[in-house]
Amino acid sequence: MQRSENRVALVTGASSGIGAAFVKALALRGYRVVLVGRERERLQRNADAAQHVGISHEVMEADLITRAGRDAVCARLEEGVDLLVNAAGLGLSGAFWTVPRTDLIGQLDVNVTAMMETTRAALGPMVDAGRGAIINVSSITGLVPGRGATYAASKAWAVFFTEGLAPALEGTGVQMQVLCPGFVRTEFHARAGIDLTSMSNRWWMEARDVAHRSLVDLDRGRTLSIPGLGYRILYGLLPKLPRHLGQKLNRTIGNSSVRS
Ligand SMILES: NC(=O)c1ccc[n+]([C@@H]2O[C@H](COP(=O)([O-])OP(=O)(O)OC[C@H]3O[C@@H](n4cnc5c(N)ncnc54)[C@H](OP(=O)(O)O)[C@@H]3O)[C@@H](O)[C@H]2O)c1
């Protein structure tokens, strides 16, 4: 495990799931973590639980759907951090045309706009310092179309955005990674109202294993991180199938007809 004394990481979505797992993993690596989310008490509990060897973490309440929330996080990033993890994100259930327009816009605000703005805010100081890294949490569904509409499209945006930026940063000392997990046991599906109780256990991963794999891949300089051997095999095989068959397979996994 690489230690990162005196380094600061900002994690969005730090209140639960994958973001919370990153907080724990980064604290163990010696980072001081800035935890971003909407519920101060929950963030503080996670910050306290991750406290090691006298490093105290910082809590920042911000709603990334709002302009003010994104501005506040960007202002903190412009002060300089060593690592940014964009883990905040949400899915929606219901057929696309039935979902309230404001919910769809809010989803894009968090999954796309916030990621774009925070990445931009973090990059300037990182490039000036000649070091730093950004992990953008996408999804396996960002690599294979066919599951949900706006959610899958927002996750594909995160893949293209991150992989598009990475070459522009070559030689600057700054690394980009897009993390594409499959199904992870978090609050994500319950919050979205997606019932996955019938999903086979074999597809599920734990958030701590996802965060661990991402950080190991970052150490190895990998721009694309896909946790779980089964998902890496699936990703390797899907492009070899005709596009419509790949989409059909992806639609079949995980109750996708009721997602947006
Ligand atoms: N779970 C999966 O199967 C899975 C698979 C692939 C990709 N992902 C991606 O992984 C990321 C993390 O999701 P998760 O699985 O860990 O789900 P989760 O447990 O529901 O966590 C989502 C996080 O996003 C934050 N968030 C949502 N809306 C926000 C807003 N308006 N402002 C600020 N923060 C907001 C939540 O913070 P609050 O406490 O403030 O609500 C929470 O910390 C997401 O980008 C998701 O798309 C998840």
The ligand as a MOL file (V3000), in Angstrom:
LIG
                    3D

  0  0  0     0  0            999 V3000
M  V30 BEGIN CTAB
M  V30 COUNTS 48 52 0 0 0
M  V30 BEGIN ATOM
M  V30 1 N -24.0350 0.9140 -6.7550 0
M  V30 2 C -23.8320 0.5160 -7.9860 0
M  V30 3 O -24.2280 -0.6080 -8.3700 0
M  V30 4 C -23.0690 1.3960 -8.9500 0
M  V30 5 C -22.5920 0.8130 -10.1330 0
M  V30 6 C -21.8840 1.5850 -11.0330 0
M  V30 7 C -21.6500 2.9150 -10.7690 0
M  V30 8 N -22.1260 3.4720 -9.6220 0 CHG=1
M  V30 9 C -21.8490 4.8850 -9.3910 0
M  V30 10 O -21.1400 5.0200 -8.1720 0
M  V30 11 C -21.3250 6.3260 -7.6570 0
M  V30 12 C -21.6070 6.2250 -6.1700 0
M  V30 13 O -22.8540 5.5860 -5.9900 0
M  V30 14 P -23.1000 4.5330 -4.8210 0
M  V30 15 O -23.3410 3.2240 -5.4640 0
M  V30 16 O -22.0550 4.6530 -3.7930 0 CHG=-1
M  V30 17 O -24.5260 5.0370 -4.3060 0
M  V30 18 P -24.9960 5.7560 -2.9630 0
M  V30 19 O -24.6590 4.9110 -1.7850 0
M  V30 20 O -26.4140 6.1170 -3.2050 0
M  V30 21 O -24.1010 7.0760 -2.9120 0
M  V30 22 C -24.3730 8.1520 -3.7430 0
M  V30 23 C -23.6720 9.3690 -3.2080 0
M  V30 24 O -23.9510 10.4860 -4.0900 0
M  V30 25 C -24.2810 11.5940 -3.3080 0
M  V30 26 N -25.2140 12.4980 -3.9530 0
M  V30 27 C -26.3510 12.1870 -4.6240 0
M  V30 28 N -26.9800 13.3130 -4.9910 0
M  V30 29 C -26.2330 14.3530 -4.5480 0
M  V30 30 C -26.3580 15.7660 -4.5970 0
M  V30 31 N -27.4210 16.3550 -5.1670 0
M  V30 32 N -25.3970 16.5240 -4.0380 0
M  V30 33 C -24.3400 15.9490 -3.4230 0
M  V30 34 N -24.1640 14.6170 -3.3380 0
M  V30 35 C -25.1020 13.8330 -3.8790 0
M  V30 36 C -24.9440 11.0250 -2.0570 0
M  V30 37 O -24.8060 11.9670 -1.0350 0
M  V30 38 P -26.0410 12.4530 -0.0890 0
M  V30 39 O -25.8540 11.7640 1.1860 0
M  V30 40 O -25.8350 13.9100 -0.0090 0
M  V30 41 O -27.3120 12.0600 -0.7680 0
M  V30 42 C -24.1320 9.7660 -1.8190 0
M  V30 43 O -23.0310 10.0250 -1.0010 0
M  V30 44 C -22.4370 6.9590 -8.4690 0
M  V30 45 O -21.8750 7.8730 -9.3920 0
M  V30 46 C -23.0540 5.7890 -9.2210 0
M  V30 47 O -23.5920 6.1990 -10.4520 0
M  V30 48 C -22.8290 2.7440 -8.7030 0
M  V30 END ATOM
M  V30 BEGIN BOND
M  V30 1 1 1 2
M  V30 2 2 2 3
M  V30 3 1 2 4
M  V30 4 1 4 5
M  V30 5 2 4 48
M  V30 6 2 5 6
M  V30 7 1 6 7
M  V30 8 2 7 8
M  V30 9 1 8 9
M  V30 10 1 8 48
M  V30 11 1 9 10
M  V30 12 1 9 46
M  V30 13 1 10 11
M  V30 14 1 11 12
M  V30 15 1 11 44
M  V30 16 1 12 13
M  V30 17 1 13 14
M  V30 18 2 14 15
M  V30 19 1 14 16
M  V30 20 1 14 17
M  V30 21 1 17 18
M  V30 22 2 18 19
M  V30 23 1 18 20
M  V30 24 1 18 21
M  V30 25 1 21 22
M  V30 26 1 22 23
M  V30 27 1 23 24
M  V30 28 1 23 42
M  V30 29 1 24 25
M  V30 30 1 25 26
M  V30 31 1 25 36
M  V30 32 1 26 27
M  V30 33 1 26 35
M  V30 34 2 27 28
M  V30 35 1 28 29
M  V30 36 1 29 30
M  V30 37 2 29 35
M  V30 38 1 30 31
M  V30 39 2 30 32
M  V30 40 1 32 33
M  V30 41 2 33 34
M  V30 42 1 34 35
M  V30 43 1 36 37
M  V30 44 1 36 42
M  V30 45 1 37 38
M  V30 46 2 38 39
M  V30 47 1 38 40
M  V30 48 1 38 41
M  V30 49 1 42 43
M  V30 50 1 44 45
M  V30 51 1 44 46
M  V30 52 1 46 47
M  V30 END BOND
M  V30 END CTAB
M  END
